[in-house]
Amino acid sequence: MKRLFDQFRPAWWLPGGHAQTLSAAYWKGALAPERGVPRAIELPDGDQLVAMDDRPMGWAAGQPAVLMMHGLGGCARNPLLVRVTGLLVQRGIRVFRLNLRSCGAGSGQARLPYHAGRSDDLHAAVEAVDRWCRENHSSLDSPSPLMLFGMSLSGNLLLKYLGENPQRVPPVVRWALAVNPPIDLARSVRTLEHRWNRGYDRHFTGTLIEHVRKQGTLRPDFAPLPNPLPQSLYDFDDRYTAPHGGYVSAADYYSAASACTHLSRIQTPTYLLTAADDPLVPVEMIREQVSQMSPAIQLTITSGGGHLGYVGRQSGDPNCRWLDWRIVELAERLWGNSSMS
């Protein structure tokens, strides 16, 4: 695969991984109003996902599409996803932003919570997107080429999906991009116990507790919170995510859901991007897996960028949102390789 990522140079006013990471949460910019059409995805267990379908004017079956997923505590209104969707739609590329179970527009539509290992849910979404892109063209010889994008938790989910059973990944999935994926979940959660990361731990735990409370008001059969309330992300996973996800414990969940054991079997051309100063996903975790990575994976480790920050110095991009433009660049490359270009 041709190299995609040029050298990232962090903005001088956002030095260090923590500053870059916090910029993703607090420097969101003005978000465009929601223009996507909600589309339901029925799951075998009776739950439902909702994807937001942003279809450009003039888009036709056979032209490219992108399926994007949010991270922990997020939804399809994630600022990065909204910004990139606008850029891609301007370029004639159809975008589907997937809400994981009970998130965003899918609130109240699921009985069970989402987690980092629900690759069957992603497969159902991929099949649905392929079907939607073929609407009224069921015998299309050249189906829409699809790019998958996952960030943080969904980056792990994406890599697990691609590697655990590569034969079931439809051939329409042409590319994948995983950014800052916590491919060893146990190690990532332990990182939150470090002194400088405890604020993140409290934030994630509180966000998840509030999410579960909200879902409980929407449907009484939603998996209830334990009593007393979890005090950390590990505690939440051990006493909530694991039992309601079919796992014995947090350790069992982390072992089964981590993507690191599946990297060697990935066949889809995949870009994996992470930062050496990511405070939530230790770069050593990624580097130690290089020897296990399939030749289909192209790894890029930037010296800066934090966790999903990547606010760079003004260079050849229209603005300093370096990651936004790399996603657009990859999608445009997919467009260039499509039969409809």
One Martini backbone bead per residue (centre of mass of N, CA, C, O) as a GRO file, in nm:
protein
  341
    1MET     BB    1   0.098   0.035   0.019
    2LYS     BB    2   0.056   0.351   0.017
    3ARG     BB    3   0.149   0.615   0.174
    4LEU     BB    4  -0.038   0.850   0.376
    5PHE     BB    5   0.129   0.972   0.617
    6ASP     BB    6   0.248   1.246   0.709
    7GLN     BB    7   0.403   1.463   0.893
    8PHE     BB    8   0.341   1.539   1.221
    9ARG     BB    9   0.282   1.879   1.353
   10PRO     BB   10   0.231   2.030   1.623
   11ALA     BB   11   0.095   2.273   1.768
   12TRP     BB   12   0.244   2.508   1.963
   13TRP     BB   13  -0.034   2.546   2.150
   14LEU     BB   14  -0.024   2.197   2.164
   15PRO     BB   15   0.158   2.051   2.379
   16GLY     BB   16   0.125   1.738   2.405
   17GLY     BB   17  -0.093   1.481   2.477
   18HIS     BB   18  -0.300   1.620   2.664
   19ALA     BB   19  -0.366   1.868   2.495
   20GLN     BB   20  -0.458   1.714   2.246
   21THR     BB   21  -0.681   1.547   2.381
   22LEU     BB   22  -0.851   1.789   2.496
   23SER     BB   23  -0.915   1.919   2.221
   24ALA     BB   24  -1.123   1.704   2.131
   25ALA     BB   25  -1.331   1.782   2.368
   26TYR     BB   26  -1.312   2.130   2.368
   27TRP     BB   27  -1.237   2.170   2.042
   28LYS     BB   28  -1.501   2.154   1.817
   29GLY     BB   29  -1.668   2.360   1.718
   30ALA     BB   30  -1.898   2.415   1.478
   31LEU     BB   31  -2.177   2.230   1.424
   32ALA     BB   32  -2.351   2.080   1.209
   33PRO     BB   33  -2.638   2.002   1.125
   34GLU     BB   34  -2.852   1.749   1.098
   35ARG     BB   35  -2.870   1.548   0.774
   36GLY     BB   36  -2.914   1.272   0.844
   37VAL     BB   37  -3.052   0.955   0.788
   38PRO     BB   38  -3.218   0.734   0.965
   39ARG     BB   39  -3.106   0.383   1.005
   40ALA     BB   40  -3.204   0.063   1.053
   41ILE     BB   41  -3.061  -0.219   1.250
   42GLU     BB   42  -3.113  -0.546   1.278
   43LEU     BB   43  -3.077  -0.776   1.535
   44PRO     BB   44  -3.086  -1.102   1.643
   45ASP     BB   45  -3.163  -1.005   1.959
   46GLY     BB   46  -3.360  -0.732   1.890
   47ASP     BB   47  -3.186  -0.518   1.848
   48GLN     BB   48  -3.080  -0.173   1.756
   49LEU     BB   49  -2.947   0.015   1.506
   50VAL     BB   50  -2.816   0.350   1.412
   51ALA     BB   51  -2.777   0.518   1.105
   52MET     BB   52  -2.627   0.786   0.934
   53ASP     BB   53  -2.736   0.917   0.616
   54ASP     BB   54  -2.506   1.071   0.384
   55ARG     BB   55  -2.625   1.194   0.072
   56PRO     BB   56  -2.533   1.298  -0.212
   57MET     BB   57  -2.579   1.464  -0.476
   58GLY     BB   58  -2.584   1.219  -0.733
   59TRP     BB   59  -2.564   0.965  -0.604
   60ALA     BB   60  -2.461   0.629  -0.701
   61ALA     BB   61  -2.460   0.323  -0.758
   62GLY     BB   62  -2.108   0.229  -0.704
   63GLN     BB   63  -2.029   0.439  -0.526
   64PRO     BB   64  -1.873   0.553  -0.265
   65ALA     BB   65  -1.825   0.459   0.088
   66VAL     BB   66  -1.861   0.540   0.446
   67LEU     BB   67  -1.787   0.389   0.766
   68MET     BB   68  -1.852   0.529   1.088
   69MET     BB   69  -1.708   0.545   1.427
   70HIS     BB   70  -1.721   0.577   1.757
   71GLY     BB   71  -1.656   0.617   2.086
   72LEU     BB   72  -1.645   0.639   2.407
   73GLY     BB   73  -1.942   0.807   2.486
   74GLY     BB   74  -2.064   0.835   2.205
   75CYS     BB   75  -2.157   0.939   1.865
   76ALA     BB   76  -2.258   1.054   1.550
   77ARG     BB   77  -2.192   1.359   1.680
   78ASN     BB   78  -1.914   1.359   1.652
   79PRO     BB   79  -1.707   1.601   1.550
   80LEU     BB   80  -1.528   1.444   1.357
   81LEU     BB   81  -1.755   1.307   1.197
   82VAL     BB   82  -1.902   1.565   1.108
   83ARG     BB   83  -1.673   1.703   0.959
   84VAL     BB   84  -1.599   1.472   0.760
   85THR     BB   85  -1.871   1.440   0.631
   86GLY     BB   86  -1.880   1.717   0.495
   87LEU     BB   87  -1.625   1.672   0.318
   88LEU     BB   88  -1.724   1.416   0.168
   89VAL     BB   89  -1.989   1.517   0.048
   90GLN     BB   90  -1.854   1.740  -0.124
   91ARG     BB   91  -1.705   1.479  -0.284
   92GLY     BB   92  -1.939   1.249  -0.330
   93ILE     BB   93  -1.944   1.091  -0.051
   94ARG     BB   94  -2.081   0.848   0.124
   95VAL     BB   95  -2.221   0.850   0.466
   96PHE     BB   96  -2.191   0.640   0.760
   97ARG     BB   97  -2.307   0.683   1.095
   98LEU     BB   98  -2.250   0.487   1.371
   99ASN     BB   99  -2.448   0.374   1.626
  100LEU     BB  100  -2.413   0.232   1.889
  101ARG     BB  101  -2.556   0.088   2.125
  102SER     BB  102  -2.775   0.332   2.256
  103CYS     BB  103  -2.679   0.561   2.065
  104GLY     BB  104  -2.813   0.837   2.007
  105ALA     BB  105  -3.053   0.756   1.779
  106GLY     BB  106  -3.046   0.465   1.951
  107SER     BB  107  -3.202   0.542   2.178
  108GLY     BB  108  -3.404   0.280   2.305
  109GLN     BB  109  -3.306   0.027   2.088
  110ALA     BB  110  -3.167  -0.120   2.340
  111ARG     BB  111  -3.088  -0.364   2.596
  112LEU     BB  112  -2.788  -0.364   2.531
  113PRO     BB  113  -2.467  -0.290   2.548
  114TYR     BB  114  -2.189  -0.164   2.443
  115HIS     BB  115  -1.865  -0.274   2.300
  116ALA     BB  116  -1.534  -0.365   2.189
  117GLY     BB  117  -1.656  -0.675   2.077
  118ARG     BB  118  -1.903  -0.609   1.862
  119SER     BB  119  -1.862  -0.748   1.559
  120ASP     BB  120  -2.149  -0.834   1.475
  121ASP     BB  121  -2.257  -0.548   1.452
  122LEU     BB  122  -2.068  -0.456   1.227
  123HIS     BB  123  -2.153  -0.665   1.021
  124ALA     BB  124  -2.446  -0.570   1.004
  125ALA     BB  125  -2.370  -0.286   0.902
  126VAL     BB  126  -2.221  -0.364   0.645
  127GLU     BB  127  -2.459  -0.513   0.514
  128ALA     BB  128  -2.651  -0.271   0.515
  129VAL     BB  129  -2.484  -0.075   0.346
  130ASP     BB  130  -2.466  -0.251   0.097
  131ARG     BB  131  -2.773  -0.260   0.056
  132TRP     BB  132  -2.826   0.047   0.033
  133CYS     BB  133  -2.624   0.085  -0.215
  134ARG     BB  134  -2.827  -0.125  -0.391
  135GLU     BB  135  -3.074   0.017  -0.428
  136ASN     BB  136  -3.233  -0.086  -0.718
  137HIS     BB  137  -2.937  -0.274  -0.752
  138SER     BB  138  -2.902  -0.597  -0.698
  139SER     BB  139  -2.720  -0.661  -0.984
  140LEU     BB  140  -2.467  -0.521  -0.933
  141ASP     BB  141  -2.142  -0.551  -1.049
  142SER     BB  142  -2.044  -0.264  -0.901
  143PRO     BB  143  -2.012  -0.212  -0.600
  144SER     BB  144  -1.971  -0.025  -0.336
  145PRO     BB  145  -1.704   0.097  -0.206
  146LEU     BB  146  -1.566   0.039   0.127
  147MET     BB  147  -1.500   0.234   0.416
  148LEU     BB  148  -1.347   0.196   0.736
  149PHE     BB  149  -1.402   0.367   1.060
  150GLY     BB  150  -1.201   0.386   1.366
  151MET     BB  151  -1.213   0.507   1.714
  152SER     BB  152  -1.067   0.372   1.948
  153LEU     BB  153  -1.285   0.155   2.041
  154SER     BB  154  -1.368   0.118   1.730
  155GLY     BB  155  -1.085   0.039   1.641
  156ASN     BB  156  -1.082  -0.230   1.782
  157LEU     BB  157  -1.340  -0.341   1.658
  158LEU     BB  158  -1.239  -0.334   1.366
  159LEU     BB  159  -0.990  -0.521   1.392
  160LYS     BB  160  -1.141  -0.763   1.498
  161TYR     BB  161  -1.327  -0.802   1.256
  162LEU     BB  162  -1.102  -0.840   1.034
  163GLY     BB  163  -0.943  -1.093   1.197
  164GLU     BB  164  -1.133  -1.325   1.317
  165ASN     BB  165  -1.303  -1.338   1.013
  166PRO     BB  166  -1.207  -1.266   0.702
  167GLN     BB  167  -1.422  -1.427   0.525
  168ARG     BB  168  -1.676  -1.233   0.614
  169VAL     BB  169  -1.560  -1.004   0.468
  170PRO     BB  170  -1.659  -0.813   0.241
  171PRO     BB  171  -1.536  -0.708  -0.072
  172VAL     BB  172  -1.635  -0.405  -0.039
  173VAL     BB  173  -1.408  -0.396   0.163
  174ARG     BB  174  -1.119  -0.201   0.091
  175TRP     BB  175  -1.086  -0.028   0.360
  176ALA     BB  176  -0.900   0.080   0.662
  177LEU     BB  177  -0.932   0.285   0.973
  178ALA     BB  178  -0.730   0.309   1.273
  179VAL     BB  179  -0.753   0.520   1.566
  180ASN     BB  180  -0.632   0.478   1.862
  181PRO     BB  181  -0.625   0.169   1.942
  182PRO     BB  182  -0.710  -0.053   2.216
  183ILE     BB  183  -0.578  -0.364   2.163
  184ASP     BB  184  -0.528  -0.368   2.489
  185LEU     BB  185  -0.754  -0.332   2.725
  186ALA     BB  186  -0.614  -0.387   2.994
  187ARG     BB  187  -0.381  -0.187   2.952
  188SER     BB  188  -0.548   0.067   2.911
  189VAL     BB  189  -0.693   0.063   3.186
  190ARG     BB  190  -0.434   0.073   3.359
  191THR     BB  191  -0.350   0.358   3.262
  192LEU     BB  192  -0.581   0.507   3.428
  193GLU     BB  193  -0.421   0.469   3.714
  194HIS     BB  194  -0.259   0.690   3.664
  195ARG     BB  195  -0.224   0.989   3.792
  196TRP     BB  196  -0.270   1.161   3.510
  197ASN     BB  197  -0.545   0.965   3.435
  198ARG     BB  198  -0.786   0.989   3.644
  199GLY     BB  199  -0.967   1.191   3.497
  200TYR     BB  200  -1.048   1.003   3.270
  201ASP     BB  201  -1.173   0.784   3.441
  202ARG     BB  202  -1.398   0.958   3.562
  203HIS     BB  203  -1.524   1.043   3.298
  204PHE     BB  204  -1.600   0.768   3.178
  205THR     BB  205  -1.763   0.661   3.416
  206GLY     BB  206  -1.973   0.890   3.429
  207THR     BB  207  -2.075   0.868   3.139
  208LEU     BB  208  -2.177   0.572   3.157
  209ILE     BB  209  -2.375   0.605   3.387
  210GLU     BB  210  -2.555   0.817   3.246
  211HIS     BB  211  -2.628   0.642   3.007
  212VAL     BB  212  -2.774   0.417   3.160
  213ARG     BB  213  -2.984   0.594   3.294
  214LYS     BB  214  -3.117   0.695   3.035
  215GLN     BB  215  -3.198   0.417   2.921
  216GLY     BB  216  -3.382   0.342   3.166
  217THR     BB  217  -3.599   0.568   3.090
  218LEU     BB  218  -3.669   0.441   2.797
  219ARG     BB  219  -3.614   0.132   2.911
  220PRO     BB  220  -3.668  -0.105   3.157
  221ASP     BB  221  -3.482  -0.347   3.010
  222PHE     BB  222  -3.231  -0.219   3.068
  223ALA     BB  223  -2.936  -0.261   3.180
  224PRO     BB  224  -2.852  -0.237   3.500
  225LEU     BB  225  -2.712  -0.100   3.757
  226PRO     BB  226  -2.506  -0.131   4.003
  227ASN     BB  227  -2.481  -0.202   4.367
  228PRO     BB  228  -2.275  -0.005   4.376
  229LEU     BB  229  -2.123   0.217   4.206
  230PRO     BB  230  -1.890   0.262   3.998
  231GLN     BB  231  -1.532   0.391   4.033
  232SER     BB  232  -1.440   0.267   3.753
  233LEU     BB  233  -1.379   0.127   3.457
  234TYR     BB  234  -1.314  -0.149   3.563
  235ASP     BB  235  -1.562  -0.173   3.744
  236PHE     BB  236  -1.768  -0.142   3.518
  237ASP     BB  237  -1.674  -0.389   3.351
  238ASP     BB  238  -1.700  -0.605   3.582
  239ARG     BB  239  -2.021  -0.518   3.672
  240TYR     BB  240  -2.140  -0.465   3.362
  241THR     BB  241  -2.024  -0.534   3.083
  242ALA     BB  242  -1.966  -0.832   3.125
  243PRO     BB  243  -2.246  -0.956   3.216
  244HIS     BB  244  -2.398  -0.804   2.958
  245GLY     BB  245  -2.177  -0.950   2.739
  246GLY     BB  246  -2.095  -1.260   2.831
  247TYR     BB  247  -1.900  -1.229   3.080
  248VAL     BB  248  -1.731  -1.298   3.375
  249SER     BB  249  -1.521  -1.054   3.336
  250ALA     BB  250  -1.303  -0.817   3.265
  251ALA     BB  251  -1.076  -1.008   3.182
  252ASP     BB  252  -1.248  -1.166   2.981
  253TYR     BB  253  -1.328  -0.930   2.803
  254TYR     BB  254  -1.046  -0.828   2.726
  255SER     BB  255  -0.946  -1.091   2.596
  256ALA     BB  256  -1.184  -1.127   2.380
  257ALA     BB  257  -1.190  -0.806   2.262
  258SER     BB  258  -0.912  -0.789   2.170
  259ALA     BB  259  -0.721  -0.726   1.873
  260CYS     BB  260  -0.424  -0.843   1.905
  261THR     BB  261  -0.506  -1.156   1.825
  262HIS     BB  262  -0.595  -1.058   1.500
  263LEU     BB  263  -0.376  -0.910   1.319
  264SER     BB  264  -0.251  -1.154   1.141
  265ARG     BB  265  -0.548  -1.195   0.968
  266ILE     BB  266  -0.552  -0.951   0.806
  267GLN     BB  267  -0.664  -0.856   0.459
  268THR     BB  268  -0.740  -0.576   0.474
  269PRO     BB  269  -0.657  -0.275   0.394
  270THR     BB  270  -0.472  -0.116   0.669
  271TYR     BB  271  -0.482   0.163   0.881
  272LEU     BB  272  -0.258   0.256   1.154
  273LEU     BB  273  -0.309   0.510   1.400
  274THR     BB  274  -0.068   0.668   1.620
  275ALA     BB  275   0.071   0.799   1.929
  276ALA     BB  276   0.344   0.849   2.136
  277ASP     BB  277   0.149   1.059   2.334
  278ASP     BB  278  -0.066   0.870   2.422
  279PRO     BB  279  -0.232   0.847   2.736
  280LEU     BB  280  -0.433   0.580   2.668
  281VAL     BB  281  -0.233   0.451   2.436
  282PRO     BB  282   0.030   0.282   2.455
  283VAL     BB  283   0.283   0.257   2.230
  284GLU     BB  284   0.402  -0.018   2.322
  285MET     BB  285   0.154  -0.186   2.251
  286ILE     BB  286   0.198  -0.152   1.945
  287ARG     BB  287   0.499  -0.224   1.901
  288GLU     BB  288   0.474  -0.523   2.019
  289GLN     BB  289   0.280  -0.603   1.749
  290VAL     BB  290   0.432  -0.588   1.478
  291SER     BB  291   0.508  -0.897   1.434
  292GLN     BB  292   0.176  -0.963   1.423
  293MET     BB  293   0.131  -0.814   1.167
  294SER     BB  294  -0.007  -0.782   0.889
  295PRO     BB  295   0.070  -0.684   0.564
  296ALA     BB  296  -0.208  -0.512   0.551
  297ILE     BB  297  -0.063  -0.332   0.760
  298GLN     BB  298  -0.027   0.021   0.819
  299LEU     BB  299   0.199   0.181   1.029
  300THR     BB  300   0.153   0.486   1.227
  301ILE     BB  301   0.381   0.691   1.425
  302THR     BB  302   0.348   0.968   1.592
  303SER     BB  303   0.496   1.203   1.801
  304GLY     BB  304   0.208   1.329   1.794
  305GLY     BB  305  -0.161   1.396   1.909
  306GLY     BB  306  -0.254   1.194   2.096
  307HIS     BB  307  -0.604   1.145   2.159
  308LEU     BB  308  -0.758   1.255   1.883
  309GLY     BB  309  -0.624   1.520   1.795
  310TYR     BB  310  -0.428   1.641   1.562
  311VAL     BB  311  -0.313   1.936   1.598
  312GLY     BB  312  -0.168   2.135   1.358
  313ARG     BB  313   0.028   2.284   1.160
  314GLN     BB  314   0.031   2.487   0.913
  315SER     BB  315   0.010   2.371   0.580
  316GLY     BB  316  -0.146   2.203   0.320
  317ASP     BB  317  -0.390   2.248   0.476
  318PRO     BB  318  -0.677   2.435   0.534
  319ASN     BB  319  -0.619   2.330   0.831
  320CYS     BB  320  -0.536   2.194   1.163
  321ARG     BB  321  -0.701   1.921   1.091
  322TRP     BB  322  -0.521   1.663   1.018
  323LEU     BB  323  -0.708   1.410   1.040
  324ASP     BB  324  -0.934   1.492   0.856
  325TRP     BB  325  -0.749   1.497   0.591
  326ARG     BB  326  -0.665   1.196   0.599
  327ILE     BB  327  -0.942   1.077   0.560
  328VAL     BB  328  -1.002   1.218   0.294
  329GLU     BB  329  -0.761   1.107   0.139
  330LEU     BB  330  -0.844   0.810   0.154
  331ALA     BB  331  -1.126   0.838   0.025
  332GLU     BB  332  -1.021   0.954  -0.246
  333ARG     BB  333  -0.862   0.702  -0.317
  334LEU     BB  334  -1.105   0.521  -0.337
  335TRP     BB  335  -1.236   0.679  -0.561
  336GLY     BB  336  -0.999   0.645  -0.766
  337ASN     BB  337  -1.042   0.310  -0.753
  338SER     BB  338  -1.306   0.325  -0.873
  339SER     BB  339  -1.531   0.250  -1.133
  340MET     BB  340  -1.669   0.563  -1.110
  341SER     BB  341  -1.423   0.777  -1.161
   0.00000   0.00000   0.00000
